[in-house]
Amino acid sequence: MAMAPCSITGEMQSVPEFPLVLHLLNPKMLRQASVQLLLELESNLTSARFDKFWKTMQAEDSIALVKPVHGFADAMQRYIAFAISRTYSSIRIADACKALGVEDLAEIARVHGWTLERDVATIPLNEGNSPSARRREDGVKVSAALAALSATSSVL
């Protein structure tokens, strides 16, 4: 399957609408090795197995698959850095390097405003990584749940 060169630009805050694109493919295309590889890469990203993502990216097939996509690795690093920023207020530098597929965290830390001290990267607090009291509502009213339970018990 030939791919036209393209470019990934802009701030990436979530994995692109990958599931939507999958629904546009016919079943025969879904069985192709290149599509299976993309599925594996996407699964690693969405389940935050970032080190496994980078290991898979080192394979010859992966390199050939994403070569036409200018800026792919940088965009993935931005996505992973965003995910780290939303999840952690601090992280060991070694773990961050592994997740980002880099040996040196200095440039990424500078770009994202992280502070590096000894073996820890400190991430500025934001809505995602700071503890706060949050009220969660299920959206199911007790009366509706009782009515459903009562209807179920009358059927039995």
N, C-alpha and C positions, 0 to 999 in steps of 0.2 A: 504494500500500500504506500504510494508516494504521498509525501506531505509537502505543501508549499511553505516556503519560509514565512514566518510571522514573528511578531514581537509582543512580549508581555510588558506592559507599562502600567504606571499608576500604583497607588497604594493598595496592596492586596490584603483585605481584611477577612476574607473567608475563601475557602476553596471554591473555584468557579462552579457554575451550575453543571457539574459533572454528571449527576444522576439524570438530569434532563437530557443531556446529550446522549447518554446510553439508551434512553428510550427511543431515540431517533434511529438507532442502528438496527439493522435486521439481524435475526439470530445467526446467520452464517458469518456475518462480520464480527459478532461477539466472540466467536470461536478462534479468530485469528490471533496469532502469537503477539502481535503488536498491541492489540486491544487488551489481551490478557495481562500484558505487562503494564499497561496504563491502569488497569483495574487494581493490580497489586500496588502500584505507586500511590494511587488515590486512597486505597485502604490504609496504607501505612501513614499517610498524611492525616486522614480524618480520625484515625485512632491514636494519634500522637506517638506513633512508633517512628520518630524522626531518624534515629540512628539506623534503623532498618531501611528507611527510605533512601538514605545516602549510600548504604551498602548496595542496594539494588541499583542505584544510579551509576555505580562504578562498573557495572556489567557492560560488556561490549554492545549488547542489544539495546540497552537503555541509552547509552551514549549516542548511538546512531539514531535512535528514535527521537530524541529531543534536540539533536544538533541543529535542525532547521528552525527551532524556536529560540530566537535571539532573546537573551535575558532570562531564560528559564531558571537557571540555578539561582540567580539574584532574586527573582520573584519568589522562589520557594524559600530562600533564606529570609526574605521580608515577611512572608506568611508565618514561618516558624518563629521568628523573633516576635511577631505580633502575638502569637499563641503563648509564648513564654511570658511576655509582658502582661498578658491578661490572666495568667495562672499563678505566677510567682512574684513575691516581693523581693526574694533573693534566691540565687541558685549558684551551686558550685560552678566555677569557671570551666572545669573539665567536663561537667555534664552539659553546660550550654554549648561548648565547642563541639561535643559529640552530636548534640541535637541539631546544630546548625551546619555540620559538615565542614568545620574549619579548624585550623590549628591555632589561630590567634584570634582572640575575641575583641581586640582593641578597637578596630574600625567599626564593627557592628555595635559595640557598646557606645562609642562616640555618637553614631548616627541616632541611636535610640535613647540616648540620655542615661545609660546605665553607668554606675560607678563601679570600678574594679578595685578591690582591695584584697591583698593577699590571694586567697584562692576562692573568693566569693564575688559574684556580680550582684550589686544591689540595684533593684529596678524601682523607678519612681512609682509611688502609689497611684492607682487609678481605680476606676469603678470595678474592674474585674478582679484585681489582686488585693484589695483592701477589705478587711473584715468589717462588716456592718450588719446591723439588724435589718432584716428584710421580712416583710409580711408576705406570706405566700397563700394564695387562695386557689383551691382546686377547681373552682368554677362549677362544682356540683352542689346543688342545694340539698340540704338534709331532707326536705319534703319530697324532692324528686327521687332521692335514693330510697326513702321509705316506701314511696309508691311503687317503685320498681321491685323492691323486695317483697312487698305485699302481693303484687301481681304474680311473682314467681312462686310464692308459697301456695297461692290458690290453684295454680296449675298442677302442682304436685299433689 
